[in-house]
Amino acid sequence: MTVDDSGSGTGDPASDGEPGRAAGSVADTAAARVDRAELHARVEEEEQDPVDAQDGRTDVHNGRADVRDSRTDVQNSRTGGQGGRTDQPGAESDDDPLALRLEQLILGAERRYTPFQAARSAGVSMELASRFWRAMGFADIGQAKALTEADVLALRRLAGLVEAGLLSEAMAVQVARSTGQTTARLAEWQIDSFLEGLTEPPEPGMTRTEVTYPLIELLLPELEEFLIYVWRRQLAAATGRVVQAADDEEMVDRRLAVGFADLVGFTRLTRRMEEEELGELVEAFETTAADLVAAHGGRLIKTLGDEVLYAADDAGVAAEIALRLIETMANDETMPELRVGIAFGTVTTRMGDVFGTTVNLASRLTSIAPKDAVLVDGAFAEELIRTGDAPASEAVAVEEAVAAEKEGEEPPAYRFGLQPMWQRAVRGLGVVEPWLMSRRG
């Protein structure tokens, strides 16, 4: 993303003097831009514009950019980079002009600095710059001239937050790490799946490589705007949850319901299924789980292939999600059985993840839960009873129903039922008494 000194992005179409687009028109604009005719036109334009090299010209033969008679000197090519080593993330090969052109297109700037020069320009020590760089997930590149103005600005901003006292140095590194890890996974997915599907050549004789550059050129501004929109929405939601905490302590260590959902017999499946089939199963499971968790008011913390971890502020929400997951998977013949474990208590949140005894207990409950069943801990059962989502016992529910009938009133409408199970010794947590949770009525 190209940024100015004020910290605002320049991806907004209004920044070029054009009127801002109405809400909801981004998808329409993207659809209008990314059509086959325009994509083909972009490809033809690329074919007619060969890349100049230092000791020769790149000949375009049959639509493919093959460097002949000389090796491309990066310094004198259109990328404007430094010749020699080019192992900056994003460059696949130091002799691949297309990779360098794609990097410049995505970064929006030329390579200008070595790591030492970038640190000096940003006004930070080389040690701190290296910590930030590694935290973002990028490898050491020695003293290759591979960094841009955007890299300098990023270092300057992080260091400025520390100097202003808004963040400690450790927190600034954590910000870099959490952002890097999250966006790295997103970028990998987009390249491996999203772009792989979209770069299918539109016409016979065209290669996937020929389509990649114009496609990224078309999609980049739209994806950038969408990423910022989703991030702002998620930030607003997370901030709202935090400020509603009862006290300052709960803003960091909060009481949440934490649930694990685990596919039964997944290890055996990996031996019997082809890799492609296994990948499709995992993707279907993660997609279904993510949709159900979001639809019912929970938060998907992370996916671990055959397991998902989610959290909810309300025990009733967590219980509904668990049972919906069981019911949905049971109705899908392609899916194995599922088991869920939920615990309620104090949870520490860091970098979008959750930690603590409550999380460990939920994981242990999942491992001992029966197939297509939900086990919860005592604290979670008490919370359901306190909120009126479950009766203290079925006997109590019957008594309340009889009393209500005598008074001509409606009996309490409990959503969930709880059945105490045998006590179990759980490694690292002592003896626990799980409850089997089910849907009533």
C-alpha positions as CSV (number, residue, x, y, z in Angstrom):
1,M,0.0,0.0,0.0
2,T,1.3,3.4,-0.9
3,V,1.2,5.8,2.0
4,D,1.9,9.5,2.5
5,D,3.6,11.1,5.5
6,S,0.3,11.7,7.2
7,G,-0.3,7.9,7.4
8,S,-3.3,7.8,5.1
9,G,-3.5,5.4,2.2
10,T,-3.6,6.6,-1.4
11,G,-5.8,3.7,-2.5
12,D,-8.9,5.9,-2.3
13,P,-10.2,6.9,-5.7
14,A,-11.1,10.3,-4.4
15,S,-7.4,11.0,-3.8
16,D,-6.9,11.5,-7.5
17,G,-9.4,14.2,-7.7
18,E,-12.3,12.0,-8.6
19,P,-15.5,11.9,-6.7
20,G,-15.7,9.2,-4.1
21,R,-17.6,6.1,-5.1
22,A,-20.9,5.3,-3.5
23,A,-21.1,2.5,-1.0
24,G,-21.4,-0.9,-2.6
25,S,-20.0,0.2,-6.0
26,V,-16.5,-1.3,-5.4
27,A,-17.7,-4.8,-6.5
28,D,-19.4,-3.3,-9.6
29,T,-16.2,-1.4,-10.5
30,A,-14.1,-4.6,-10.1
31,A,-16.5,-6.6,-12.2
32,A,-16.4,-3.9,-14.9
33,R,-12.6,-3.8,-14.8
34,V,-11.7,-7.4,-14.7
35,D,-13.3,-8.7,-17.9
36,R,-11.7,-10.9,-20.5
37,A,-11.6,-8.2,-23.2
38,E,-9.6,-5.7,-21.1
39,L,-7.4,-8.5,-19.8
40,H,-6.6,-9.6,-23.3
41,A,-5.9,-6.0,-24.3
42,R,-3.5,-5.6,-21.4
43,V,-1.7,-8.8,-22.4
44,E,-1.3,-7.6,-26.0
45,E,0.1,-4.3,-24.6
46,E,2.6,-6.2,-22.6
47,E,3.6,-8.2,-25.6
48,Q,4.3,-5.1,-27.6
49,D,6.5,-3.5,-24.9
50,P,9.6,-5.6,-24.5
51,V,11.9,-5.0,-21.5
52,D,15.2,-3.2,-22.2
53,A,18.3,-4.9,-20.8
54,Q,21.9,-3.6,-20.5
55,D,23.5,-5.7,-23.3
56,G,20.6,-6.5,-25.4
57,R,16.8,-6.3,-25.7
58,T,14.3,-8.9,-24.5
59,D,12.7,-10.5,-27.5
60,V,9.0,-11.4,-27.2
61,H,8.6,-14.7,-29.0
62,N,5.2,-16.4,-29.3
63,G,3.9,-14.3,-26.4
64,R,6.6,-15.3,-24.0
65,A,9.2,-12.9,-22.6
66,D,12.5,-15.0,-23.0
67,V,15.7,-13.2,-22.2
68,R,18.2,-14.1,-25.0
69,D,21.9,-13.3,-25.8
70,S,22.5,-11.6,-22.5
71,R,21.5,-11.7,-18.8
72,T,19.2,-9.0,-17.6
73,D,21.0,-6.3,-15.6
74,V,18.6,-5.3,-12.9
75,Q,20.0,-1.9,-12.5
76,N,19.3,-0.8,-16.1
77,S,15.9,-2.6,-16.4
78,R,12.6,-0.9,-15.8
79,T,12.6,-2.1,-12.2
80,G,15.3,0.3,-11.3
81,G,16.8,-2.1,-8.8
82,Q,20.5,-2.9,-8.0
83,G,22.2,-5.6,-10.0
84,G,23.5,-8.7,-8.1
85,R,21.7,-10.3,-5.3
86,T,17.9,-10.0,-5.3
87,D,16.7,-12.4,-2.7
88,Q,14.2,-9.9,-1.3
89,P,10.8,-11.5,-0.6
90,G,8.7,-11.4,-3.8
91,A,11.6,-11.9,-6.2
92,E,11.6,-15.5,-7.4
93,S,15.0,-15.3,-9.2
94,D,17.7,-12.8,-9.7
95,D,17.4,-13.3,-13.5
96,D,13.6,-13.1,-13.8
97,P,12.5,-9.7,-15.1
98,L,8.8,-10.6,-14.7
99,A,9.2,-11.3,-11.0
100,L,11.0,-8.0,-10.5
101,R,8.4,-6.1,-12.5
102,L,5.6,-7.8,-10.4
103,E,7.4,-6.8,-7.2
104,Q,7.7,-3.2,-8.3
105,L,4.0,-3.2,-9.4
106,I,2.9,-4.5,-6.0
107,L,5.2,-2.4,-3.8
108,G,4.7,0.7,-6.0
109,A,8.3,1.8,-5.5
110,E,11.8,1.0,-6.8
111,R,14.6,-0.7,-4.8
112,R,16.8,2.0,-3.5
113,Y,18.2,1.1,-0.1
114,T,20.3,-1.5,1.6
115,P,19.0,-2.5,5.1
116,F,21.7,-0.2,6.7
117,Q,20.7,2.7,4.5
118,A,17.0,2.2,5.2
119,A,17.6,2.1,9.0
120,R,19.8,5.3,8.8
121,S,17.1,7.1,6.7
122,A,14.4,6.1,9.1
123,G,16.5,7.3,12.1
124,V,16.6,3.9,13.9
125,S,19.4,1.6,14.9
126,M,20.2,-1.3,12.6
127,E,19.5,-3.7,15.5
128,L,15.9,-2.3,16.0
129,A,15.3,-2.2,12.2
130,S,16.4,-5.9,12.0
131,R,14.0,-6.8,14.9
132,F,11.1,-5.1,13.1
133,W,12.0,-6.7,9.8
134,R,12.2,-10.2,11.2
135,A,9.1,-9.7,13.2
136,M,7.2,-8.9,10.0
137,G,8.4,-12.3,8.7
138,F,11.1,-11.2,6.2
139,A,14.5,-12.9,5.9
140,D,17.8,-11.2,6.4
141,I,19.1,-10.0,3.0
142,G,22.6,-9.0,3.9
143,Q,23.4,-5.6,2.4
144,A,21.6,-6.1,-0.9
145,K,20.0,-2.9,-2.2
146,A,16.4,-4.3,-2.1
147,L,14.4,-1.9,0.1
148,T,12.1,0.9,-0.9
149,E,10.8,4.2,0.5
150,A,7.8,2.3,1.9
151,D,10.2,0.2,4.0
152,V,11.8,3.3,5.3
153,L,8.5,4.9,6.2
154,A,7.3,1.7,8.0
155,L,10.4,1.7,10.2
156,R,10.0,5.4,10.8
157,R,6.4,5.0,11.9
158,L,7.0,2.1,14.2
159,A,10.0,3.9,15.8
160,G,7.9,7.1,16.1
161,L,5.2,5.3,18.1
162,V,7.9,4.1,20.5
163,E,9.5,7.6,20.8
164,A,6.1,9.2,21.4
165,G,5.4,6.7,24.3
166,L,2.4,5.3,22.6
167,L,4.0,1.8,22.4
168,S,6.8,0.2,24.2
169,E,9.5,-1.3,22.0
170,A,8.4,-4.8,22.8
171,M,4.8,-3.9,21.9
172,A,5.9,-2.3,18.6
173,V,7.7,-5.6,17.7
174,Q,4.5,-7.5,18.6
175,V,2.5,-5.2,16.3
176,A,4.9,-6.0,13.5
177,R,4.8,-9.7,14.2
178,S,1.0,-10.0,14.5
179,T,0.5,-8.0,11.3
180,G,3.2,-9.9,9.4
181,Q,1.8,-13.3,10.4
182,T,-1.7,-12.5,9.5
183,T,-1.0,-10.8,6.2
184,A,1.5,-13.5,5.2
185,R,-1.1,-16.2,5.5
186,L,-3.5,-14.1,3.5
187,A,-1.0,-13.4,0.8
188,E,0.0,-17.1,0.5
189,W,-3.7,-18.0,0.2
190,Q,-4.3,-15.4,-2.5
191,I,-1.3,-16.6,-4.6
192,D,-1.9,-20.4,-4.1
193,S,-5.6,-20.4,-4.6
194,F,-7.1,-17.2,-5.7
195,L,-4.7,-16.1,-8.4
196,E,-4.1,-19.6,-9.5
197,G,-7.7,-20.0,-10.5
198,L,-8.1,-16.6,-12.0
199,T,-5.0,-16.7,-14.2
200,E,-6.3,-19.6,-16.3
201,P,-5.4,-18.4,-19.8
202,P,-8.5,-16.9,-21.5
203,E,-7.4,-18.1,-25.0
204,P,-5.4,-21.1,-26.3
205,G,-1.7,-20.4,-26.8
206,M,-1.5,-17.9,-23.9
207,T,0.5,-18.8,-20.8
208,R,-0.4,-18.3,-17.2
209,T,2.7,-16.1,-16.8
210,E,1.4,-13.7,-19.6
211,V,-1.9,-13.2,-17.7
212,T,-0.5,-12.7,-14.2
213,Y,0.9,-9.2,-14.6
214,P,-2.1,-7.4,-16.1
215,L,-4.4,-9.3,-13.8
216,I,-2.6,-8.2,-10.7
217,E,-2.5,-4.7,-12.1
218,L,-6.3,-4.7,-12.3
219,L,-7.0,-6.4,-9.0
220,L,-4.5,-4.8,-6.8
221,P,-6.3,-1.5,-6.0
222,E,-9.7,-3.3,-5.4
223,L,-8.2,-5.9,-3.1
224,E,-6.3,-3.2,-1.2
225,E,-9.4,-1.1,-0.6
226,F,-11.3,-4.3,0.4
227,L,-8.6,-5.3,2.9
228,I,-8.6,-1.9,4.5
229,Y,-12.4,-2.0,4.8
230,V,-12.5,-5.4,6.4
231,W,-9.6,-4.4,8.8
232,R,-11.5,-1.3,9.9
233,R,-14.7,-3.3,10.4
234,Q,-12.9,-5.9,12.5
235,L,-11.0,-3.2,14.5
236,A,-14.3,-1.5,15.3
237,A,-15.9,-4.7,16.4
238,A,-12.9,-5.7,18.6
239,T,-12.7,-2.2,20.1
240,G,-16.4,-2.3,21.0
241,R,-16.0,-5.6,22.8
242,V,-13.1,-4.4,24.8
243,V,-14.6,-1.0,25.9
244,Q,-17.8,-2.8,27.1
245,A,-15.7,-4.8,29.7
246,A,-16.9,-4.4,33.3
247,D,-13.5,-3.2,34.6
248,D,-10.0,-2.5,33.5
249,E,-8.8,-6.0,34.3
250,E,-11.4,-7.5,32.0
251,M,-10.1,-5.4,29.1
252,V,-7.0,-7.7,29.1
253,D,-8.0,-10.9,30.9
254,R,-11.6,-11.5,30.0
255,R,-14.2,-14.2,30.9
256,L,-15.1,-16.0,27.7
257,A,-16.5,-19.2,26.5
258,V,-13.9,-21.1,24.5
259,G,-14.7,-24.0,22.2
260,F,-12.7,-26.6,20.3
261,A,-14.4,-28.6,17.4
262,D,-12.4,-31.6,16.3
263,L,-12.9,-34.0,13.4
264,V,-12.8,-37.6,14.6
265,G,-10.4,-40.1,13.0
266,F,-8.7,-37.4,10.9
267,T,-5.3,-39.2,11.2
268,R,-6.7,-42.3,9.7
269,L,-8.3,-40.3,6.9
270,T,-4.9,-38.9,5.9
271,R,-3.7,-42.4,5.2
272,R,-6.7,-43.3,3.0
273,M,-7.4,-40.1,1.1
274,E,-5.5,-38.5,-1.8
275,E,-3.9,-35.2,-0.9
276,E,-6.3,-33.2,-3.1
277,E,-9.4,-34.9,-1.5
278,L,-8.0,-34.3,1.9
279,G,-7.4,-30.6,1.1
280,E,-11.0,-30.2,-0.1
281,L,-12.3,-31.9,3.0
282,V,-10.3,-29.6,5.3
283,E,-11.4,-26.5,3.3
284,A,-15.0,-27.5,3.5
285,F,-14.8,-28.1,7.2
286,E,-13.0,-24.8,7.9
287,T,-15.5,-22.9,5.6
288,T,-18.5,-24.4,7.3
289,A,-17.2,-23.8,10.8
290,A,-16.2,-20.2,10.0
291,D,-19.6,-19.4,8.6
292,L,-21.5,-20.9,11.5
293,V,-19.3,-19.2,14.1
294,A,-19.7,-15.8,12.5
295,A,-23.4,-16.2,11.8
296,H,-24.2,-16.9,15.4
297,G,-22.1,-14.2,17.0
298,G,-18.9,-16.0,17.9
299,R,-15.3,-15.3,16.8
300,L,-13.2,-17.8,15.0
301,I,-9.8,-17.7,16.7
302,K,-7.9,-20.1,14.4
303,T,-8.1,-23.3,12.3
304,L,-5.7,-26.2,12.7
305,G,-6.7,-28.4,9.8
306,D,-8.9,-30.9,11.6
307,E,-9.7,-28.6,14.4
308,V,-11.1,-25.1,14.9
309,L,-10.9,-22.9,18.0
310,Y,-13.7,-20.3,18.6
311,A,-14.7,-18.0,21.4
312,A,-17.9,-16.1,22.5
313,D,-18.7,-13.6,25.2
314,D,-22.0,-15.4,25.9
315,A,-22.2,-19.0,27.0
316,G,-25.5,-19.5,25.1
317,V,-23.9,-18.3,21.9
318,A,-21.0,-20.8,22.3
319,A,-23.5,-23.6,23.1
320,E,-25.6,-22.8,20.0
321,I,-22.5,-22.8,17.8
322,A,-21.3,-26.1,19.1
323,L,-24.6,-27.9,18.5
324,R,-25.0,-26.3,15.0
325,L,-21.6,-27.6,14.1
326,I,-22.5,-31.1,15.2
327,E,-25.9,-31.0,13.4
328,T,-24.4,-29.6,10.2
329,M,-21.6,-32.1,10.0
330,A,-23.9,-35.0,10.8
331,N,-26.0,-34.1,7.8
332,D,-23.0,-34.1,5.4
333,E,-22.1,-37.7,4.4
334,T,-18.7,-36.6,3.2
335,M,-17.7,-35.4,6.6
336,P,-16.4,-37.5,9.5
337,E,-17.9,-37.3,13.0
338,L,-17.3,-34.2,15.1
339,R,-16.7,-33.7,18.8
340,V,-16.7,-30.4,20.7
341,G,-15.4,-29.3,24.1
342,I,-16.3,-25.9,25.7
343,A,-15.0,-24.3,28.9
344,F,-15.9,-20.9,30.5
345,G,-13.5,-18.7,32.4
346,T,-10.8,-16.1,32.4
347,V,-8.8,-16.0,29.1
348,T,-5.7,-14.1,28.2
349,T,-5.8,-12.7,24.6
350,R,-2.6,-12.0,22.7
351,M,-2.1,-11.3,19.0
352,G,-5.6,-12.5,18.2
353,D,-5.1,-15.8,20.0
354,V,-6.3,-17.0,23.4
355,F,-4.4,-18.6,26.2
356,G,-4.8,-19.9,29.7
357,T,-6.3,-22.7,31.8
358,T,-9.7,-22.2,30.3
359,V,-8.4,-22.9,26.8
360,N,-6.4,-25.9,27.9
361,L,-9.5,-27.3,29.6
362,A,-11.6,-26.9,26.5
363,S,-9.0,-28.7,24.5
364,R,-8.9,-31.6,27.0
365,L,-12.7,-31.9,27.0
366,T,-12.7,-32.2,23.2
367,S,-10.2,-35.1,23.4
368,I,-12.5,-37.1,25.7
369,A,-15.9,-36.1,24.2
370,P,-18.0,-38.8,22.5
371,K,-18.5,-38.7,18.7
372,D,-21.1,-36.1,17.6
373,A,-21.4,-34.8,21.2
374,V,-20.5,-31.7,23.2
375,L,-18.8,-31.8,26.6
376,V,-18.6,-28.7,28.8
377,D,-17.0,-27.9,32.1
378,G,-18.8,-27.1,35.3
379,A,-18.2,-23.3,35.0
380,F,-19.9,-23.3,31.6
381,A,-22.8,-25.4,32.9
382,E,-23.3,-22.9,35.8
383,E,-23.2,-20.0,33.3
384,L,-26.0,-21.6,31.2
385,I,-28.1,-22.2,34.3
386,R,-27.5,-18.6,35.6
387,T,-28.6,-17.1,32.3
388,G,-31.7,-19.3,32.0
389,D,-30.5,-21.2,29.0
390,A,-30.5,-24.5,30.8
391,P,-32.2,-26.0,33.9
392,A,-30.2,-27.0,36.9
393,S,-31.5,-30.5,36.3
394,E,-34.3,-32.3,34.4
395,A,-36.1,-32.9,37.6
396,V,-36.1,-29.1,38.3
397,A,-37.4,-28.5,34.8
398,V,-40.3,-31.0,35.3
399,E,-41.2,-29.3,38.7
400,E,-41.2,-25.9,37.0
401,A,-43.4,-27.1,34.2
402,V,-45.9,-28.6,36.6
403,A,-46.0,-25.5,38.7
404,A,-46.5,-23.3,35.6
405,E,-49.3,-25.5,34.4
406,K,-51.1,-25.1,37.7
407,E,-50.8,-21.4,37.5
408,G,-51.9,-21.3,33.9
409,E,-48.6,-19.9,32.8
410,E,-46.0,-21.0,30.2
411,P,-43.2,-23.1,31.6
412,P,-39.6,-21.7,31.2
413,A,-38.3,-22.3,27.7
414,Y,-34.8,-23.8,28.1
415,R,-32.7,-24.2,25.0
416,F,-30.2,-26.7,26.3
417,G,-30.1,-29.7,28.5
418,L,-27.2,-30.7,30.8
419,Q,-26.3,-34.2,32.0
420,P,-23.4,-34.7,34.5
421,M,-20.9,-37.2,33.4
422,W,-18.3,-39.3,35.2
423,Q,-15.4,-37.6,36.8
424,R,-12.2,-37.7,34.9
425,A,-8.5,-37.1,35.7
426,V,-7.3,-34.6,33.1
427,R,-3.6,-34.3,32.6
428,G,-2.2,-31.1,34.0
429,L,-5.7,-30.0,35.3
430,G,-6.6,-32.5,38.0
431,V,-10.0,-34.1,38.3
432,V,-12.8,-32.5,36.3
433,E,-16.5,-33.4,36.1
434,P,-17.7,-32.7,32.5
435,W,-21.3,-32.2,31.5
436,L,-22.9,-33.6,28.4
437,M,-24.8,-30.8,26.7
438,S,-27.7,-31.3,24.3
439,R,-30.5,-29.4,22.7
440,R,-33.9,-29.6,24.4
441,G,-37.2,-29.9,22.6
